[in-house]
Amino acid sequence: MQKKLGCLSITATIIVLITVAAIAGALYTGGNSIFSAGNLNAQAGASILGGVLSHAEIGGQCELCHAAPWSSDSMADRCMACHTQISAELASSESLHGIFLQAQTPVVGLQFRINSDGSLLGVSSSGSALKCNACHPDHRGANASLIQMDPTDFSHDNLNFSLKAHQQKSDGSSFACADCHAGKYTNPFDVATCVNCHYNMQADFTQKHALEFDLNCLNCHDGLESYGAKFDHNLFPFTLTGKHVQAACADCHKNARTTIADLRTTPQDCYACHQADDNHQGLFGTNCAVCHSLEGWKPAKIDHNFATFPLEGKHTEVACEKCHANNVFAGTPKDCFSCHQQADRHNGQLGTTCEACHSPAGWNQVHIDHSLFAFPLTGAHVDVTCESCHVNGIFKGTPQDCYACHQKNDNHKGQFGTNCATCHSTSAWKPASFDHNLSAFKLTGAHTSVACTSCHVNGVFKGTPQNCYACHRNNDKHNGQFGTNCATCHSTSAWKPASFDHNLSAFKLTGAHTSVACTSCHQNGVYKGTPQNCYACHQNNDKHNGQFGTNCATCHSTSAWKPASFDHNLSAFKLTGAHTSVACTSCHVNGVYKGTPQNCYACHQNNDKHNGQFGTNCASCHTTSTWKGATFNHNLSGFPLTGRHASLACSRCHSGGYSGTPTACVACHSDPAFHSGMFGTNCANCHSTSNWSATYRGSHPGIADEGGSGVNHGHTSCRTCHVSTLRKAVCTACHDGDGGGDDDGGDDD
């Protein structure tokens, strides 16, 4: 079956062609009106923009406002091409369009993005959301308005003036934009509109308000009535109360004609406003609130309690003029005497401090507080009449000491001085109580219960002796041997038992002495003159028969007489080495100590193997460490050992003894036959102790040798020529006489 062609059928094609032809004919006969939404506005503008006075003059030239879909321009760009002044407004914060731009507030979808060349700012206008016709629609007829703004979408708050307080006019009808803007929108806003409108509503108030705060309404009014009818002064530091509530604003905010700041600089102190009302001419200072209240400037009430002189008692009834003469307040004296001087019956004897006795309750209600004076009244003094002390009404100079009044009561006739308070009190003159601890002799122990008359005979107190012996002489069993200071052994607790502290005496008791009975040393009750040396008591115990003297403490101690300990190092012969272990009797025979010889030989004579040849000073070779292993220092003798001598055995030289051993070399080194006595006995001329080999240092007889003289002919040994003795030289040992080279006076080698 054959398929149908559908839209490509002959019929469809014919319909399309007919439609295109109809459209072309309409365009040809009517132009672009076929696409027009309606007639353009024909109202002439104030000036020519883009070569025309109204939009109607460009009717049919759609491309002047409507860009082709493929164009980079937007309708907003086409608008700006003619309305160049709007570009300038968008760049200014003073213009309506500029305010919206800076606040970045959409106005019915309007977004301002204007470039410096009149196009959109900062972005391409292609595809821009900027739509001028959102507020300025056209194609609505020749006489239709070019401005259409819906208050429900328009935020007037962004223009710094809210419409919340301008919802309805005085007749109850709603506000329209034209009511305030009269068909034109200018910035700044013409405040004459506000003045005229409010003048028609309240002529008197508006005129008065304009005179007080000027005609710059927008300086204070923001449409929210922040500083208008809804202003609450109590939200600010200076709240309005009392009469201030009724005061007109201009009464305090004078000359506040420019800004809100003028209102805020208004002083808040009373005196700034009420200086003209001050009848005191500043005498009371500038704090009006001390006397005046917010309820009314008059009548004023002076609260003297806020002043430096509060009123109390009778002072509250005194007329102000009594103290503040001639209406003078500042400098009024505050002391009592300034007013009450004529009422002073004491003629100034008690000074000028009236309040010491008088009170504001009444001048005659006198209460003298003696505790405020140098002499406070206590005890029985409180009940004494004033005249008893202040005779003839004289107060000044009244004596304050006890004796001035109580001399007649002194039964001691001045023995205790004039300070009665030492024993008597103000509670009552009797009974008196004497505190002996305040005197030079304090009572303790049994003294506190002794009757006063026991010491103070016949009522005599002054000069009573304070030493013990004056009272206790009859109790002294020692007959004065211990002196008169009984307190050394006796105490005030009780006379017996006494306790003598021997450590307070010249002979302190230690060790076994502390347990010895007193009578062992102090016989027949005699204490004074008792000897303090050991020997006086211990002579019978001296086994040394006085050889060590009488100072027993050298070896014995008070801990016990035995065992004794003798420190030989304290004697003239100190023990060292093996001596420390030698028994005392080895040196001190038969118990004899005194005169014991201190030299070594006295004990060691039997040990002397040298038979006295080295003398008696054993210490020259022997030590106390041990007798044997002696060391003799030959350098301390007359013959010091040097060289080979130092290693020789003693017996090589001392074969027959030590004493008299010769020190000459020849004694050991007798002259050999080789020398034949030619050099004498002083071997040291050629030989030394280091080496016996000789070095001849003398002159040699001359021997002819090739016209001169020579020594040894260059030979190093004397024996080359002197074979057996120095007295004979043998030449033939070298010179054989055969006429050879060794016979020519030379020396064949």
WODA-V892600 format. One record per residue. N is the residue number from 1. RES is the residue in three letters. PHI is phi in whole degrees, -180 to 180 (none if undefined). OMEGA is omega in whole degrees, 0 to 359 (none if undefined). Layout:
BEGIN
[[N/RES/PHI/OMEGA] [N/RES/PHI/OMEGA]]
END
This chain:
BEGIN
[[1/MET/none/183] [2/GLN/-75/180] [3/LYS/-76/177] [4/LYS/-81/183] [5/LEU/-83/178] [6/GLY/68/184] [7/CYS/-67/179] [8/LEU/-97/179] [9/SER/-76/181] [10/ILE/-62/182] [11/THR/-66/181] [12/ALA/-63/181] [13/THR/-64/181] [14/ILE/-64/180] [15/ILE/-63/180] [16/VAL/-62/182] [17/LEU/-64/179] [18/ILE/-63/180] [19/THR/-63/180] [20/VAL/-61/181] [21/ALA/-65/179] [22/ALA/-65/180] [23/ILE/-65/180] [24/ALA/-62/179] [25/GLY/-66/179] [26/ALA/-65/179] [27/LEU/-66/183] [28/TYR/-68/184] [29/THR/-84/184] [30/GLY/-113/182] [31/GLY/67/183] [32/ASN/-81/183] [33/SER/-64/180] [34/ILE/-63/181] [35/PHE/-99/186] [36/SER/-69/177] [37/ALA/-85/180] [38/GLY/158/181] [39/ASN/-71/178] [40/LEU/-82/179] [41/ASN/-63/183] [42/ALA/-109/180] [43/GLN/-72/184] [44/ALA/-74/178] [45/GLY/-83/181] [46/ALA/-72/181] [47/SER/-149/181] [48/ILE/-77/178] [49/LEU/-124/180] [50/GLY/65/177] [51/GLY/87/181] [52/VAL/-134/177] [53/LEU/-99/180] [54/SER/-146/179] [55/HIS/-65/184] [56/ALA/-64/182] [57/GLU/-69/179] [58/ILE/-108/179] [59/GLY/-62/182] [60/GLY/88/178] [61/GLN/-104/185] [62/CYS/-57/186] [63/GLU/-65/179] [64/LEU/-71/179] [65/CYS/-114/184] [66/HIS/-104/179] [67/ALA/-79/178] [68/ALA/-65/181] [69/PRO/-58/182] [70/TRP/-87/182] [71/SER/-81/177] [72/SER/-81/179] [73/ASP/-81/172] [74/SER/-114/177] [75/MET/-62/180] [76/ALA/-62/177] [77/ASP/-64/180] [78/ARG/-67/178] [79/CYS/-64/183] [80/MET/-67/180] [81/ALA/-61/179] [82/CYS/-97/184] [83/HIS/-89/183] [84/THR/-64/181] [85/GLN/-67/179] [86/ILE/-68/176] [87/SER/-59/178] [88/ALA/-66/179] [89/GLU/-64/181] [90/LEU/-64/180] [91/ALA/-88/183] [92/SER/-114/179] [93/SER/-78/181] [94/GLU/-91/184] [95/SER/-99/180] [96/LEU/-62/180] [97/HIS/-66/179] [98/GLY/-66/178] [99/ILE/-62/179] [100/PHE/-65/181] [101/LEU/-64/183] [102/GLN/-69/176] [103/ALA/-78/180] [104/GLN/51/182] [105/THR/-102/176] [106/PRO/-65/175] [107/VAL/-114/183] [108/VAL/52/178] [109/GLY/82/184] [110/LEU/-77/177] [111/GLN/-128/184] [112/PHE/-92/177] [113/ARG/-142/189] [114/ILE/-106/178] [115/ASN/-81/181] [116/SER/-65/179] [117/ASP/-91/180] [118/GLY/102/177] [119/SER/-86/185] [120/LEU/-67/182] [121/LEU/-71/169] [122/GLY/74/181] [123/VAL/-138/176] [124/SER/-72/180] [125/SER/-79/180] [126/SER/-67/179] [127/GLY/72/183] [128/SER/-67/177] [129/ALA/-86/180] [130/LEU/-65/181] [131/LYS/-133/179] [132/CYS/-62/185] [133/ASN/-73/175] [134/ALA/-66/177] [135/CYS/-107/183] [136/HIS/-122/180] [137/PRO/-79/178] [138/ASP/-137/185] [139/HIS/63/179] [140/ARG/-112/179] [141/GLY/120/186] [142/ALA/-67/185] [143/ASN/-107/180] [144/ALA/-70/180] [145/SER/-69/177] [146/LEU/-88/180] [147/ILE/-120/178] [148/GLN/-140/181] [149/MET/-127/181] [150/ASP/-87/181] [151/PRO/-56/180] [152/THR/-70/179] [153/ASP/-104/185] [154/PHE/-98/181] [155/SER/-95/181] [156/HIS/-73/181] [157/ASP/-62/181] [158/ASN/-70/178] [159/LEU/-99/178] [160/ASN/64/175] [161/PHE/-149/182] [162/SER/-84/178] [163/LEU/-98/183] [164/LYS/-64/179] [165/ALA/-92/181] [166/HIS/-123/179] [167/GLN/-82/181] [168/GLN/-133/177] [169/LYS/-82/183] [170/SER/-62/179] [171/ASP/-89/178] [172/GLY/94/180] [173/SER/-82/182] [174/SER/-76/177] [175/PHE/-74/169] [176/ALA/-114/181] [177/CYS/-54/185] [178/ALA/-67/180] [179/ASP/-64/180] [180/CYS/-105/186] [181/HIS/-97/174] [182/ALA/47/175] [183/GLY/81/177] [184/LYS/-137/183] [185/TYR/-121/183] [186/THR/-121/176] [187/ASN/-141/8] [188/PRO/-74/182] [189/PHE/-69/180] [190/ASP/-79/184] [191/VAL/-70/176] [192/ALA/-60/177] [193/THR/-62/179] [194/CYS/-63/184] [195/VAL/-61/183] [196/ASN/-64/182] [197/CYS/-65/182] [198/HIS/-73/176] [199/TYR/-67/178] [200/ASN/-66/181] [201/MET/-83/183] [202/GLN/-138/186] [203/ALA/-63/183] [204/ASP/-64/182] [205/PHE/-63/183] [206/THR/-64/180] [207/GLN/-66/179] [208/LYS/-64/181] [209/HIS/-65/179] [210/ALA/-68/179] [211/LEU/-69/183] [212/GLU/-81/187] [213/PHE/-123/177] [214/ASP/74/185] [215/LEU/-102/179] [216/ASN/-82/187] [217/CYS/-56/187] [218/LEU/-72/176] [219/ASN/-68/182] [220/CYS/-119/185] [221/HIS/-93/182] [222/ASP/-121/180] [223/GLY/86/178] [224/LEU/-99/183] [225/GLU/62/179] [226/SER/-58/177] [227/TYR/-120/181] [228/GLY/-114/185] [229/ALA/-64/182] [230/LYS/-94/182] [231/PHE/-68/180] [232/ASP/-112/183] [233/HIS/-66/182] [234/ASN/-74/176] [235/LEU/-85/182] [236/PHE/-111/183] [237/PRO/-56/182] [238/PHE/-104/181] [239/THR/-80/181] [240/LEU/-97/176] [241/THR/-139/177] [242/GLY/60/182] [243/LYS/-66/179] [244/HIS/-63/181] [245/VAL/-63/184] [246/GLN/-88/183] [247/ALA/-70/176] [248/ALA/-70/182] [249/CYS/-56/185] [250/ALA/-68/178] [251/ASP/-65/180] [252/CYS/-103/182] [253/HIS/-93/181] [254/LYS/-84/178] [255/ASN/61/175] [256/ALA/-84/192] [257/ARG/-120/186] [258/THR/-120/185] [259/THR/-139/175] [260/ILE/-60/180] [261/ALA/-59/177] [262/ASP/-64/179] [263/LEU/-67/186] [264/ARG/-77/180] [265/THR/-88/179] [266/THR/-64/180] [267/PRO/-63/185] [268/GLN/-110/179] [269/ASP/-82/184] [270/CYS/-61/190] [271/TYR/-64/180] [272/ALA/-61/179] [273/CYS/-96/190] [274/HIS/-102/179] [275/GLN/-59/180] [276/ALA/-68/181] [277/ASP/-91/186] [278/ASP/-79/178] [279/ASN/-81/183] [280/HIS/-94/177] [281/GLN/53/174] [282/GLY/81/182] [283/LEU/-65/180] [284/PHE/-97/181] [285/GLY/84/186] [286/THR/-110/179] [287/ASN/-91/184] [288/CYS/-60/186] [289/ALA/-65/178] [290/VAL/-62/182] [291/CYS/-117/184] [292/HIS/-93/180] [293/SER/-123/180] [294/LEU/-74/180] [295/GLU/-76/178] [296/GLY/170/181] [297/TRP/-65/176] [298/LYS/-126/356] [299/PRO/-77/177] [300/ALA/-88/180] [301/LYS/-129/182] [302/ILE/-89/175] [303/ASP/-95/184] [304/HIS/-62/179] [305/ASN/-69/176] [306/PHE/-86/178] [307/ALA/-86/180] [308/THR/-78/178] [309/PHE/-123/179] [310/PRO/-65/179] [311/LEU/-95/177] [312/GLU/-148/178] [313/GLY/60/182] [314/LYS/-65/180] [315/HIS/-62/182] [316/THR/-70/182] [317/GLU/-97/183] [318/VAL/-77/177] [319/ALA/-67/183] [320/CYS/-57/185] [321/GLU/-67/180] [322/LYS/-65/180] [323/CYS/-101/182] [324/HIS/-100/182] [325/ALA/-68/177] [326/ASN/58/177] [327/ASN/63/178] [328/VAL/-97/183] [329/PHE/-108/182] [330/ALA/-66/176] [331/GLY/85/178] [332/THR/-63/182] [333/PRO/-62/184] [334/LYS/-109/182] [335/ASP/-81/184] [336/CYS/-65/190] [337/PHE/-63/181] [338/SER/-61/179] [339/CYS/-95/189] [340/HIS/-104/182] [341/GLN/-60/182] [342/GLN/-71/179] [343/ALA/-93/184] [344/ASP/-80/179] [345/ARG/-79/186] [346/HIS/-95/178] [347/ASN/54/175] [348/GLY/81/182] [349/GLN/-65/182] [350/LEU/-98/178] [351/GLY/83/185] [352/THR/-109/180] [353/THR/-90/184] [354/CYS/-61/185] [355/GLU/-67/177] [356/ALA/-62/181] [357/CYS/-123/183] [358/HIS/-94/179] [359/SER/-130/178] [360/PRO/-63/180] [361/ALA/-64/179] [362/GLY/174/184] [363/TRP/-63/183] [364/ASN/-86/176] [365/GLN/-85/187] [366/VAL/-88/174] [367/HIS/-137/182] [368/ILE/-89/177] [369/ASP/-94/184] [370/HIS/-63/180] [371/SER/-70/177] [372/LEU/-85/180] [373/PHE/-98/180] [374/ALA/-69/181] [375/PHE/-121/178] [376/PRO/-68/179] [377/LEU/-94/178] [378/THR/-137/175] [379/GLY/58/183] [380/ALA/-69/179] [381/HIS/-63/183] [382/VAL/-64/185] [383/ASP/-90/181] [384/VAL/-74/179] [385/THR/-68/182] [386/CYS/-58/184] [387/GLU/-66/180] [388/SER/-63/180] [389/CYS/-105/182] [390/HIS/-101/184] [391/VAL/-73/177] [392/ASN/60/176] [393/GLY/70/179] [394/ILE/-96/182] [395/PHE/-107/183] [396/LYS/-68/177] [397/GLY/86/178] [398/THR/-61/182] [399/PRO/-64/184] [400/GLN/-110/181] [401/ASP/-83/184] [402/CYS/-62/190] [403/TYR/-64/180] [404/ALA/-61/179] [405/CYS/-98/190] [406/HIS/-105/179] [407/GLN/-60/181] [408/LYS/-69/180] [409/ASN/-95/185] [410/ASP/-81/177] [411/ASN/-83/183] [412/HIS/-95/175] [413/LYS/55/173] [414/GLY/82/182] [415/GLN/-64/180] [416/PHE/-97/180] [417/GLY/83/186] [418/THR/-107/179] [419/ASN/-90/183] [420/CYS/-60/185] [421/ALA/-65/178] [422/THR/-62/182] [423/CYS/-118/184] [424/HIS/-97/178] [425/SER/-125/180] [426/THR/-73/179] [427/SER/-64/177] [428/ALA/-167/180] [429/TRP/-67/176] [430/LYS/-126/354] [431/PRO/-76/177] [432/ALA/-91/180] [433/SER/-135/182] [434/PHE/-97/178] [435/ASP/-96/183] [436/HIS/-62/181] [437/ASN/-72/176] [438/LEU/-88/179] [439/SER/-92/180] [440/ALA/-73/181] [441/PHE/-115/182] [442/LYS/-81/180] [443/LEU/-93/177] [444/THR/-138/175] [445/GLY/58/183] [446/ALA/-69/179] [447/HIS/-64/184] [448/THR/-68/181] [449/SER/-102/179] [450/VAL/-78/178] [451/ALA/-66/182] [452/CYS/-57/184] [453/THR/-69/178] [454/SER/-65/179] [455/CYS/-103/182] [456/HIS/-100/184] [457/VAL/-74/177] [458/ASN/60/176] [459/GLY/70/178] [460/VAL/-95/181] [461/PHE/-108/183] [462/LYS/-67/178] [463/GLY/86/178] [464/THR/-62/182] [465/PRO/-64/184] [466/GLN/-108/181] [467/ASN/-84/185] [468/CYS/-63/190] [469/TYR/-63/181] [470/ALA/-60/179] [471/CYS/-98/189] [472/HIS/-104/179] [473/ARG/-62/181] [474/ASN/-69/180] [475/ASN/-93/185] [476/ASP/-81/178] [477/LYS/-82/185] [478/HIS/-98/177] [479/ASN/55/173] [480/GLY/80/182] [481/GLN/-65/180] [482/PHE/-96/180] [483/GLY/83/185] [484/THR/-108/179] [485/ASN/-89/183] [486/CYS/-59/185] [487/ALA/-66/178] [488/THR/-63/181] [489/CYS/-118/184] [490/HIS/-99/178] [491/SER/-125/180] [492/THR/-74/178] [493/SER/-64/177] [494/ALA/-166/181] [495/TRP/-69/176] [496/LYS/-124/354] [497/PRO/-77/177] [498/ALA/-90/181] [499/SER/-135/181] [500/PHE/-98/178] [501/ASP/-96/183] [502/HIS/-62/180] [503/ASN/-70/176] [504/LEU/-87/179] [505/SER/-92/180] [506/ALA/-73/181] [507/PHE/-114/181] [508/LYS/-80/180] [509/LEU/-92/177] [510/THR/-138/175] [511/GLY/57/183] [512/ALA/-70/179] [513/HIS/-65/184] [514/THR/-67/182] [515/SER/-102/179] [516/VAL/-77/178] [517/ALA/-65/182] [518/CYS/-56/184] [519/THR/-69/178] [520/SER/-65/179] [521/CYS/-103/182] [522/HIS/-101/184] [523/GLN/-83/179] [524/ASN/60/177] [525/GLY/71/180] [526/VAL/-96/181] [527/TYR/-110/184] [528/LYS/-68/178] [529/GLY/85/178] [530/THR/-61/182] [531/PRO/-64/184] [532/GLN/-109/181] [533/ASN/-84/185] [534/CYS/-62/190] [535/TYR/-63/181] [536/ALA/-61/180] [537/CYS/-97/190] [538/HIS/-104/180] [539/GLN/-62/180] [540/ASN/-69/180] [541/ASN/-92/186] [542/ASP/-80/179] [543/LYS/-81/185] [544/HIS/-98/177] [545/ASN/54/174] [546/GLY/80/183] [547/GLN/-65/180] [548/PHE/-96/181] [549/GLY/82/185] [550/THR/-108/179] [551/ASN/-89/183] [552/CYS/-59/185] [553/ALA/-64/178] [554/THR/-62/181] [555/CYS/-118/183] [556/HIS/-99/177] [557/SER/-126/180] [558/THR/-74/179] [559/SER/-65/177] [560/ALA/-166/181] [561/TRP/-68/177] [562/LYS/-125/353] [563/PRO/-76/177] [564/ALA/-90/181] [565/SER/-134/180] [566/PHE/-99/179] [567/ASP/-96/183] [568/HIS/-62/181] [569/ASN/-72/176] [570/LEU/-87/179] [571/SER/-93/180] [572/ALA/-74/181] [573/PHE/-116/182] [574/LYS/-81/181] [575/LEU/-91/176] [576/THR/-138/175] [577/GLY/58/183] [578/ALA/-71/179] [579/HIS/-64/185] [580/THR/-67/182] [581/SER/-102/179] [582/VAL/-78/178] [583/ALA/-65/182] [584/CYS/-55/185] [585/THR/-69/178] [586/SER/-66/179] [587/CYS/-102/183] [588/HIS/-99/185] [589/VAL/-76/177] [590/ASN/62/177] [591/GLY/69/178] [592/VAL/-95/181] [593/TYR/-110/184] [594/LYS/-67/178] [595/GLY/85/178] [596/THR/-60/182] [597/PRO/-65/184] [598/GLN/-109/181] [599/ASN/-84/185] [600/CYS/-62/190] [601/TYR/-63/181] [602/ALA/-62/181] [603/CYS/-99/189] [604/HIS/-102/180] [605/GLN/-61/180] [606/ASN/-69/180] [607/ASN/-92/185] [608/ASP/-80/179] [609/LYS/-80/185] [610/HIS/-98/177] [611/ASN/56/174] [612/GLY/79/183] [613/GLN/-65/179] [614/PHE/-96/180] [615/GLY/85/185] [616/THR/-109/179] [617/ASN/-89/183] [618/CYS/-59/185] [619/ALA/-64/178] [620/SER/-63/181] [621/CYS/-122/184] [622/HIS/-98/176] [623/THR/-125/179] [624/THR/-76/180] [625/SER/-67/177] [626/THR/-163/183] [627/TRP/-73/182] [628/LYS/-92/188] [629/GLY/80/181] [630/ALA/-73/178] [631/THR/-128/179] [632/PHE/-103/179] [633/ASN/-94/183] [634/HIS/-63/181] [635/ASN/-71/176] [636/LEU/-87/179] [637/SER/-92/179] [638/GLY/-76/181] [639/PHE/-129/178] [640/PRO/-64/181] [641/LEU/-93/178] [642/THR/-136/175] [643/GLY/57/182] [644/ARG/-68/180] [645/HIS/-61/186] [646/ALA/-66/183] [647/SER/-102/180] [648/LEU/-78/174] [649/ALA/-69/183] [650/CYS/-55/185] [651/SER/-67/179] [652/ARG/-64/181] [653/CYS/-105/184] [654/HIS/-103/182] [655/SER/-80/183] [656/GLY/-112/182] [657/GLY/140/183] [658/TYR/-109/183] [659/SER/-67/177] [660/GLY/82/178] [661/THR/-63/183] [662/PRO/-66/181] [663/THR/-110/179] [664/ALA/-75/182] [665/CYS/-60/189] [666/VAL/-66/179] [667/ALA/-63/179] [668/CYS/-101/184] [669/HIS/-105/183] [670/SER/-60/187] [671/ASP/-60/178] [672/PRO/-72/181] [673/ALA/-60/183] [674/PHE/-63/182] [675/HIS/-77/181] [676/SER/57/176] [677/GLY/73/184] [678/MET/-70/186] [679/PHE/-104/179] [680/GLY/77/186] [681/THR/-107/181] [682/ASN/-91/182] [683/CYS/-61/186] [684/ALA/-65/178] [685/ASN/-65/181] [686/CYS/-119/184] [687/HIS/-101/174] [688/SER/-128/180] [689/THR/-73/180] [690/SER/-77/184] [691/ASN/-154/183] [692/TRP/-74/180] [693/SER/-53/188] [694/ALA/-88/172] [695/THR/-128/184] [696/TYR/-76/185] [697/ARG/-115/181] [698/GLY/-94/179] [699/SER/-90/182] [700/HIS/-110/177] [701/PRO/-57/183] [702/GLY/-70/178] [703/ILE/-129/182] [704/ALA/-56/183] [705/ASP/-156/177] [706/GLU/57/174] [707/GLY/81/180] [708/GLY/-136/178] [709/SER/-127/181] [710/GLY/-136/179] [711/VAL/-116/177] [712/ASN/60/181] [713/HIS/50/179] [714/GLY/86/179] [715/HIS/-81/183] [716/THR/-93/182] [717/SER/-115/179] [718/CYS/-63/188] [719/ARG/-72/176] [720/THR/-64/180] [721/CYS/-102/182] [722/HIS/-99/190] [723/VAL/-73/186] [724/SER/-116/181] [725/THR/-156/181] [726/LEU/-73/182] [727/ARG/-75/183] [728/LYS/-138/178] [729/ALA/-106/181] [730/VAL/-114/182] [731/CYS/-79/188] [732/THR/-69/178] [733/ALA/-64/179] [734/CYS/-113/183] [735/HIS/-101/187] [736/ASP/-86/175] [737/GLY/76/183] [738/ASP/-96/177] [739/GLY/75/180] [740/GLY/-80/182] [741/GLY/-65/183] [742/ASP/-87/181] [743/ASP/-113/183] [744/ASP/-101/180] [745/GLY/85/178] [746/GLY/-91/184] [747/ASP/-142/178] [748/ASP/-68/176] [749/ASP/-99/none]]
END
